[in-house]
Amino acid sequence: MSEVKVNKITPTADCGTVTLGDSGDTVAIPAGVTLTSGGALQNSGTITNTGTITGVAITGTIDNQVNWQTTVKTANFTATAGEGYFCNTTSGAFTVTLPASPSAGDLVGIKDYANTADTNNITIGRNGSNIEGVANDFVITVEGGSITLIYVDATKGWLSTAAAKASDISEQQLYVTATGGTITTSGDYKIHTFTSPGTFCVSCAGNSAGNNKLDYLVVAGGGSAGGAGNPATYASGGGGAGGYRESRNPSAAPVWTASPLATCASLTASSGPSPVTVGGGGAAATQPGKNGGKGNNSVFMTITSAGGGGGLQDNGHIPLGIPSADAANGGSGGGSGASPTTFRSSGNTPPVSPPQGNAGGYGSGQSETSGGGGGGATSAADHNSPNTPGTKGGNGGNGAGTAINPSPSYGTPGPSGPLRYYAGGGGGGYGYNSNPAGGSGGGDGGYGGGAAGKNTGNTGNNGTANTGGGGGGVIGSYGPANASGGTGGSGIVIIRYKFQN
């Protein structure tokens, strides 16, 4: 077997075929030497290349090689095409930056010199080009790892050669970095809480090797309760809870306890600002003849939670007794007043999956009876004792509990455990009888900031701020004063993501 070394081969004017050596021969193209041909190169052996081959149609085998440098690298540097480097990370990790504006066929070799890359990684900086088809830096994390990269094109960028160990490099782990809202930390997670409108601004969107998923809780403003007034004898309905939407990434560890409404479809982070809208609670309803105000939507990226439906007015003084469905439908529906026309609102309006809320409660449809409760995130509301004067108002539907933010500053306690609850419905107002100070009282508010209904007074209880709870209904009155239903609680937006390993 022989070896033929050449400095330059140029074909004759007919641009024919140049044949190098016999079968099994090796033709070496040294570093700094260019092989140029306008025709074809027929090779029965192997071409080992550390130089440059241009304009050649080749038959046979090419073994591209790099020219390994004997000076060991110990700090950040930019590689030169055609060269290989021994990298010693004993004193600390550093970055090898690939050449800028590479040409097809350019080669770079990298080798862990001291078998320390598993402790102090060698980062391969892409310098504007893809690596393995991905627009991200890669790292050598394997002890003694070695890789030879060849630049192919703008789509795939730098690819590992057949002679190198592609498994010795992996995509660099990147994690989300962001600002906005009130930021707290729980283990490896950052939690951004917005109690008013703001901006979630991402400076690093992370990647799948680290984390690029955002989990969220988006709760809209709750609806206010309906009003009652002279000479009505019917109590008003409680406000519906704001829509409740939550996600939990199933691959997150440890997995926090989420509500039954949580979806596994987390959002994917993207660099730049994302406006956050936190919906306010529905405005108070006053007489004569006013339904409760609807809550306002809360929005984060592609997720919109609908404001809670307003509780309906007592309606006794309206001749037709027909409440407005538009006022009562919402994330969760508002409760009906004790109207001569029985009506029940709709929750999960507009519809999403999983559902964001439930229907409000019925009114009883008889004089001196109580109003229905507002719907909550996890249960509908209803009127407890229909068609019976002087009975308790309908209870609001219960909200949902989550540990997406373990801070006790937000949400309200639930029946047990450490979860914080949001989006409870407001209780219906108490049905008037001859002893309004006694009797059974207004309906209970649902877990999650829903306000209780009233059995005395001219002003309803308000839903708890930053829970999306519905406002409480009020008692019907024979007196000259008008009674206004309780306002809905404002909403909240919470964003959670893994920021480190």
C-alpha positions as CSV (number, residue, x, y, z in Angstrom):
1,M,0.0,0.0,0.0
2,S,1.4,3.4,-0.9
3,E,0.6,7.0,0.1
4,V,0.6,9.8,-2.5
5,K,1.0,13.4,-1.2
6,V,0.2,16.3,-3.4
7,N,0.3,20.1,-3.2
8,K,-2.2,20.8,-6.1
9,I,-3.9,18.9,-8.8
10,T,-5.3,20.8,-11.8
11,P,-7.0,18.9,-14.6
12,T,-6.2,19.5,-18.3
13,A,-8.3,21.8,-20.4
14,D,-10.8,19.1,-21.4
15,C,-11.9,18.9,-17.8
16,G,-11.7,15.2,-17.8
17,T,-11.2,12.7,-15.0
18,V,-8.1,12.6,-12.8
19,T,-7.3,9.2,-11.3
20,L,-5.3,9.1,-8.1
21,G,-3.4,6.0,-7.1
22,D,-4.3,2.3,-7.2
23,S,-6.9,0.5,-5.1
24,G,-6.1,0.9,-1.4
25,D,-3.8,3.9,-1.9
26,T,-4.2,7.0,0.4
27,V,-4.0,10.5,-1.0
28,A,-3.3,13.1,1.7
29,I,-4.4,16.7,1.2
30,P,-2.3,18.6,3.8
31,A,-3.4,21.6,5.8
32,G,-3.1,24.8,3.8
33,V,-3.3,23.0,0.4
34,T,-6.2,23.4,-2.0
35,L,-7.3,20.7,-4.4
36,T,-9.2,22.3,-7.2
37,S,-10.8,20.6,-10.2
38,G,-13.4,21.5,-12.8
39,G,-13.9,17.9,-13.6
40,A,-14.1,14.6,-11.7
41,L,-11.8,12.9,-9.3
42,Q,-11.7,9.1,-9.4
43,N,-10.4,7.6,-6.2
44,S,-10.1,3.9,-5.5
45,G,-8.5,4.3,-2.1
46,T,-9.0,7.0,0.6
47,I,-8.5,10.8,0.5
48,T,-7.5,12.1,4.0
49,N,-8.2,15.8,4.0
50,T,-6.9,18.5,6.3
51,G,-6.8,21.1,3.6
52,T,-9.5,22.3,1.2
53,I,-11.2,20.5,-1.8
54,T,-13.2,22.7,-4.2
55,G,-15.1,22.2,-7.4
56,V,-14.5,18.5,-7.5
57,A,-16.9,15.7,-8.3
58,I,-15.5,12.8,-6.3
59,T,-15.9,9.0,-6.7
60,G,-14.6,7.1,-3.7
61,T,-14.0,7.8,0.0
62,I,-13.0,11.1,1.7
63,D,-11.9,11.0,5.3
64,N,-12.0,14.7,6.4
65,Q,-9.6,15.4,9.2
66,V,-8.7,18.3,11.4
67,N,-5.3,19.6,12.2
68,W,-5.0,19.1,16.0
69,Q,-3.2,21.9,17.9
70,T,-0.8,20.9,20.6
71,T,-1.3,24.0,22.7
72,V,-3.9,23.0,25.3
73,K,-6.7,25.5,25.8
74,T,-7.8,26.5,29.3
75,A,-10.1,29.5,28.8
76,N,-12.7,30.9,26.3
77,F,-11.5,31.1,22.7
78,T,-12.9,31.2,19.1
79,A,-12.0,28.2,17.0
80,T,-10.5,28.3,13.5
81,A,-11.9,26.1,10.7
82,G,-9.8,23.1,10.0
83,E,-8.3,22.9,13.5
84,G,-8.8,20.6,16.5
85,Y,-8.3,21.6,20.2
86,F,-7.5,19.9,23.4
87,C,-9.5,21.6,26.2
88,N,-8.5,21.4,29.8
89,T,-11.4,22.4,32.2
90,T,-9.6,21.4,35.4
91,S,-9.7,25.1,36.6
92,G,-13.2,25.7,35.4
93,A,-15.7,25.4,32.6
94,F,-15.3,27.6,29.5
95,T,-16.7,28.1,26.0
96,V,-15.3,27.2,22.5
97,T,-17.0,29.5,20.1
98,L,-17.3,28.1,16.5
99,P,-16.2,30.2,13.5
100,A,-18.4,33.0,12.3
101,S,-19.8,32.8,8.8
102,P,-18.5,29.2,8.1
103,S,-18.4,27.6,4.7
104,A,-19.6,24.2,3.8
105,G,-17.0,21.6,4.6
106,D,-15.4,23.6,7.5
107,L,-14.2,21.3,10.3
108,V,-13.6,21.9,14.1
109,G,-12.5,19.3,16.6
110,I,-12.8,19.5,20.4
111,K,-11.4,17.0,22.9
112,D,-11.7,16.9,26.7
113,Y,-8.0,16.9,27.7
114,A,-8.1,16.2,31.4
115,N,-11.2,14.1,31.6
116,T,-13.0,16.8,33.6
117,A,-15.8,17.8,31.2
118,D,-18.3,15.9,33.4
119,T,-17.6,18.3,36.2
120,N,-16.7,21.5,34.3
121,N,-18.5,21.4,31.0
122,I,-17.1,22.5,27.7
123,T,-19.7,24.8,26.0
124,I,-19.8,24.9,22.2
125,G,-20.9,28.3,21.2
126,R,-22.9,28.3,18.0
127,N,-21.9,31.9,17.0
128,G,-25.0,32.4,14.9
129,S,-25.1,29.0,13.2
130,N,-27.2,26.0,14.0
131,I,-25.7,22.9,15.7
132,E,-27.3,19.6,14.8
133,G,-30.2,21.6,13.3
134,V,-30.9,23.5,16.5
135,A,-30.4,27.2,17.2
136,N,-28.7,26.7,20.5
137,D,-25.3,26.2,22.1
138,F,-24.3,22.6,22.9
139,V,-22.1,21.2,25.8
140,I,-19.7,18.4,26.3
141,T,-20.7,16.8,29.6
142,V,-19.0,13.4,29.2
143,E,-15.7,12.7,30.8
144,G,-13.1,12.5,28.0
145,G,-15.7,13.5,25.5
146,S,-14.6,14.2,21.9
147,I,-16.4,15.7,18.9
148,T,-15.6,16.7,15.4
149,L,-18.1,19.0,13.7
150,I,-18.4,19.7,10.0
151,Y,-20.4,22.7,8.7
152,V,-23.0,21.6,6.1
153,D,-25.5,24.3,5.4
154,A,-27.7,27.0,7.1
155,T,-30.4,24.5,7.9
156,K,-28.5,21.9,9.8
157,G,-25.4,24.0,10.5
158,W,-22.6,22.0,12.3
159,L,-23.1,18.3,12.3
160,S,-21.0,15.6,14.0
161,T,-19.0,13.4,11.6
162,A,-19.2,9.7,11.5
163,A,-15.9,9.3,13.2
164,A,-16.9,11.4,16.2
165,K,-19.1,10.5,19.1
166,A,-22.3,12.5,18.7
167,S,-23.4,11.3,22.1
168,D,-20.6,13.2,23.7
169,I,-22.4,16.5,23.1
170,S,-25.9,17.5,24.2
171,E,-28.0,20.6,23.8
172,Q,-27.1,23.1,26.5
173,Q,-29.7,23.4,29.3
174,L,-31.4,26.8,29.3
175,Y,-34.0,27.9,31.7
176,V,-36.6,30.7,31.6
177,T,-35.5,34.1,32.9
178,A,-38.2,36.7,33.4
179,T,-39.4,39.8,35.3
180,G,-42.8,41.1,36.3
181,G,-45.2,41.0,39.2
182,T,-44.2,39.9,42.7
183,I,-41.6,37.2,42.4
184,T,-41.1,34.5,44.9
185,T,-39.1,31.2,44.9
186,S,-40.1,27.7,45.9
187,G,-37.3,25.2,45.4
188,D,-36.2,25.2,41.8
189,Y,-39.3,27.3,40.7
190,K,-39.9,31.0,40.3
191,I,-43.5,32.2,40.8
192,H,-44.7,35.6,39.5
193,T,-47.9,36.9,41.0
194,F,-49.9,39.7,39.4
195,T,-52.6,41.3,41.5
196,S,-53.1,44.1,39.0
197,P,-52.3,44.6,35.3
198,G,-48.6,44.4,34.4
199,T,-46.1,42.9,32.0
200,F,-44.3,39.5,32.1
201,C,-41.1,40.1,30.3
202,V,-38.9,37.1,29.2
203,S,-35.2,37.7,28.6
204,C,-34.4,34.0,28.1
205,A,-37.1,31.6,26.9
206,G,-35.2,28.5,27.9
207,N,-35.3,25.3,25.9
208,S,-36.5,21.7,26.1
209,A,-33.1,20.5,27.5
210,G,-33.6,22.7,30.5
211,N,-37.1,24.2,30.7
212,N,-39.2,26.4,28.5
213,K,-42.7,25.7,30.0
214,L,-44.9,28.1,31.9
215,D,-47.6,27.0,34.2
216,Y,-50.3,29.4,35.1
217,L,-53.4,30.3,37.2
218,V,-55.6,32.9,35.5
219,V,-58.7,33.9,37.5
220,A,-61.1,36.6,36.3
221,G,-62.9,39.2,38.4
222,G,-66.1,38.0,40.1
223,G,-69.5,39.3,39.4
224,S,-71.3,41.6,41.8
225,A,-74.7,40.6,43.4
226,G,-78.0,42.0,42.3
227,G,-79.6,44.9,44.1
228,A,-83.0,45.2,45.9
229,G,-85.2,48.1,46.5
230,N,-88.5,49.7,47.4
231,P,-91.1,48.2,47.3
232,A,-89.5,44.8,46.4
233,T,-90.0,41.9,48.7
234,Y,-87.6,39.6,46.8
235,A,-84.0,39.0,47.7
236,S,-81.2,39.4,45.1
237,G,-78.9,36.7,43.7
238,G,-75.2,36.3,44.5
239,G,-72.5,37.1,42.0
240,G,-70.9,34.4,40.0
241,A,-67.2,33.7,40.4
242,G,-64.7,34.7,37.8
243,G,-63.5,32.1,35.4
244,Y,-60.8,29.8,36.7
245,R,-58.1,28.4,34.4
246,E,-54.9,26.5,35.5
247,S,-52.2,24.3,34.1
248,R,-49.7,21.9,35.6
249,N,-46.8,20.4,33.7
250,P,-46.9,16.7,34.4
251,S,-43.1,16.4,34.0
252,A,-42.5,19.0,36.7
253,A,-40.8,17.5,39.8
254,P,-41.8,17.7,42.5
255,V,-45.4,18.0,41.2
256,W,-47.4,20.5,43.3
257,T,-51.0,19.9,44.1
258,A,-53.3,21.5,41.5
259,S,-57.0,21.8,41.2
260,P,-59.1,19.2,39.4
261,L,-59.6,21.8,36.7
262,A,-55.9,22.0,35.8
263,T,-54.8,21.0,32.2
264,C,-51.5,19.4,31.3
265,A,-51.1,21.8,28.4
266,S,-48.6,24.3,29.8
267,L,-47.6,27.4,27.8
268,T,-44.3,27.6,25.9
269,A,-42.2,30.7,26.8
270,S,-41.1,33.1,24.2
271,S,-38.7,36.0,24.5
272,G,-40.1,39.5,24.9
273,P,-42.9,41.2,26.8
274,S,-46.4,39.6,27.4
275,P,-49.1,41.9,28.8
276,V,-50.9,40.6,31.8
277,T,-54.5,41.7,32.4
278,V,-56.0,41.2,35.9
279,G,-59.8,41.6,35.8
280,G,-61.5,43.8,38.3
281,G,-64.7,42.7,40.1
282,G,-68.1,43.6,38.9
283,A,-69.5,47.0,40.0
284,A,-72.1,47.2,42.7
285,A,-75.8,47.0,41.6
286,T,-78.2,49.6,43.0
287,Q,-81.9,50.0,42.6
288,P,-84.2,50.8,41.0
289,G,-84.0,47.6,38.9
290,K,-80.3,46.9,38.6
291,N,-78.6,43.6,37.9
292,G,-75.2,43.0,39.4
293,G,-72.2,44.0,37.2
294,K,-70.2,41.4,35.4
295,G,-66.6,40.8,36.4
296,N,-63.8,41.7,34.0
297,N,-61.7,39.2,32.1
298,S,-58.2,38.2,33.1
299,V,-55.7,37.4,30.3
300,F,-52.2,35.9,30.0
301,M,-50.7,35.1,26.6
302,T,-53.3,32.8,24.9
303,I,-55.3,32.2,28.1
304,T,-58.5,34.2,28.8
305,S,-60.7,33.7,31.9
306,A,-64.1,35.2,31.6
307,G,-65.5,37.6,34.2
308,G,-68.2,36.2,36.6
309,G,-71.8,36.8,35.8
310,G,-73.7,39.4,37.8
311,G,-76.3,38.3,40.3
312,L,-79.8,39.3,39.3
313,Q,-81.9,42.0,40.9
314,D,-84.8,41.1,43.2
315,N,-87.1,41.7,40.2
316,G,-90.3,41.9,42.2
317,H,-91.1,45.4,41.0
318,I,-90.6,44.6,37.3
319,P,-94.0,43.8,35.7
320,L,-92.7,41.1,33.4
321,G,-90.1,39.8,35.8
322,I,-87.7,38.8,33.0
323,P,-84.1,39.0,34.0
324,S,-81.3,39.6,31.6
325,A,-79.4,36.4,30.7
326,D,-76.4,38.4,29.4
327,A,-75.9,40.0,32.8
328,A,-75.8,36.7,34.6
329,N,-73.8,34.4,32.3
330,G,-70.0,34.3,32.6
331,G,-67.0,32.4,33.9
332,S,-69.4,31.2,36.6
333,G,-73.1,32.3,36.4
334,G,-74.7,34.8,38.8
335,G,-77.6,33.7,41.0
336,S,-81.1,34.5,40.1
337,G,-83.1,37.0,42.2
338,A,-86.3,35.7,43.8
339,S,-88.1,36.5,40.6
340,P,-91.6,35.7,39.6
341,T,-89.9,34.2,36.5
342,T,-87.6,31.4,37.4
343,F,-84.3,31.7,35.6
344,R,-80.9,30.0,35.9
345,S,-77.7,31.4,34.4
346,S,-74.9,29.6,32.6
347,G,-71.3,29.2,33.6
348,N,-68.3,28.4,31.4
349,T,-69.3,31.1,29.0
350,P,-67.7,31.2,26.6
351,P,-67.0,27.5,26.8
352,V,-63.4,26.2,27.3
353,S,-62.0,22.8,28.3
354,P,-61.5,22.1,31.1
355,P,-64.6,24.2,32.1
356,Q,-63.8,27.5,33.8
357,G,-66.9,27.6,36.0
358,N,-70.5,26.6,36.7
359,A,-74.1,27.8,36.7
360,G,-75.7,30.1,39.2
361,G,-78.6,29.1,41.5
362,Y,-82.3,29.4,40.8
363,G,-84.5,32.1,42.3
364,S,-87.5,30.8,44.1
365,G,-90.2,32.7,42.2
366,Q,-92.3,33.7,45.2
367,S,-92.7,36.8,47.3
368,E,-90.5,37.1,50.4
369,T,-88.2,34.3,49.3
370,S,-84.4,34.2,49.0
371,G,-82.1,34.6,46.0
372,G,-79.9,32.0,44.4
373,G,-76.2,31.8,45.0
374,G,-73.6,32.4,42.4
375,G,-71.7,29.6,40.7
376,G,-68.2,28.6,41.6
377,A,-65.2,27.1,39.8
378,T,-65.8,23.5,41.0
379,S,-69.6,23.4,41.7
380,A,-72.8,25.0,40.7
381,A,-75.0,27.0,43.2
382,D,-78.6,26.5,44.0
383,H,-81.4,27.8,46.1
384,N,-81.8,25.7,49.3
385,S,-85.5,26.0,50.1
386,P,-87.5,27.3,47.1
387,N,-90.9,28.8,47.4
388,T,-90.7,29.2,51.2
389,P,-90.7,32.8,52.6
390,G,-88.1,33.7,55.2
391,T,-85.6,31.0,54.2
392,K,-81.9,31.1,53.8
393,G,-80.4,32.3,50.6
394,G,-78.8,29.9,48.2
395,N,-75.2,29.0,48.9
396,G,-72.5,30.0,46.4
397,G,-70.7,27.3,44.5
398,N,-67.2,26.4,45.8
399,G,-64.0,27.5,44.1
400,A,-60.9,25.5,43.4
401,G,-57.8,25.0,45.5
402,T,-54.2,24.9,44.3
403,A,-50.6,25.1,45.6
404,I,-49.2,26.7,42.4
405,N,-48.2,29.5,44.8
406,P,-47.7,28.3,48.3
407,S,-47.6,31.8,49.8
408,P,-50.5,32.4,52.2
409,S,-50.8,36.0,51.0
410,Y,-53.2,35.1,48.1
411,G,-56.4,33.1,47.9
412,T,-58.4,31.9,50.9
413,P,-58.3,28.8,53.1
414,G,-60.4,25.8,52.1
415,P,-62.0,23.1,54.1
416,S,-58.7,21.4,55.0
417,G,-55.1,21.2,54.0
418,P,-52.6,23.8,52.7
419,L,-54.3,24.7,49.4
420,R,-55.4,28.2,48.6
421,Y,-58.8,28.7,47.1
422,Y,-60.1,31.0,44.3
423,A,-63.3,31.7,42.3
424,G,-66.0,31.0,44.9
425,G,-69.6,32.1,44.2
426,G,-71.4,34.7,46.3
427,G,-74.3,33.7,48.5
428,G,-77.9,34.7,47.7
429,G,-79.8,37.3,49.7
430,Y,-82.1,36.3,52.6
431,G,-85.8,36.0,51.9
432,Y,-87.7,38.7,53.7
433,N,-90.3,37.9,56.4
434,S,-91.8,39.7,59.4
435,N,-88.5,39.3,61.3
436,P,-85.7,40.1,58.9
437,A,-83.1,40.3,61.7
438,G,-83.8,36.7,62.6
439,G,-84.6,33.9,60.2
440,S,-82.0,31.8,58.5
441,G,-79.8,34.5,56.9
442,G,-78.1,34.9,53.6
443,G,-76.5,32.1,51.7
444,D,-72.9,31.1,52.4
445,G,-70.2,32.2,50.1
446,G,-68.3,29.5,48.3
447,Y,-64.7,28.6,49.2
448,G,-62.4,30.9,47.3
449,G,-63.5,34.4,48.2
450,G,-67.3,34.2,47.6
451,A,-69.1,36.6,49.9
452,A,-72.0,35.6,52.1
453,G,-75.5,36.9,51.4
454,K,-77.1,39.5,53.8
455,N,-80.2,39.3,55.9
456,T,-80.0,42.9,57.2
457,G,-78.7,46.2,56.0
458,N,-78.6,48.0,52.7
459,T,-75.2,46.9,51.4
460,G,-74.1,43.4,50.4
461,N,-70.8,41.8,51.3
462,N,-68.0,42.1,48.8
463,G,-66.1,39.2,47.2
464,T,-62.5,38.9,48.5
465,A,-59.9,40.9,46.4
466,N,-57.6,38.8,44.1
467,T,-59.7,35.7,44.4
468,G,-62.3,36.3,41.7
469,G,-65.0,35.6,44.4
470,G,-68.6,36.7,43.7
471,G,-70.4,39.4,45.7
472,G,-73.1,38.6,48.2
473,G,-76.8,39.2,47.7
474,V,-79.1,41.4,49.8
475,I,-82.4,41.1,51.5
476,G,-85.6,42.4,49.9
477,S,-86.9,45.6,51.6
478,Y,-90.2,47.2,52.3
479,G,-88.4,50.3,53.5
480,P,-87.6,53.4,51.5
481,A,-83.9,52.7,51.2
482,N,-82.5,50.9,48.3
483,A,-80.0,48.0,48.9
484,S,-77.0,47.4,46.7
485,G,-75.4,44.0,46.2
486,G,-71.9,43.2,47.2
487,T,-69.1,43.9,44.6
488,G,-67.1,41.0,43.0
489,G,-63.6,40.3,44.1
490,S,-60.8,41.2,41.6
491,G,-58.9,38.4,39.8
492,I,-55.3,37.2,39.9
493,V,-52.7,35.8,37.5
494,I,-49.9,33.5,38.8
495,I,-47.1,32.2,36.5
496,R,-44.8,29.4,37.6
497,Y,-41.7,27.9,35.9
498,K,-38.5,25.9,36.7
499,F,-35.5,28.3,36.6
500,Q,-32.7,25.9,37.7
501,N,-31.9,22.2,37.9
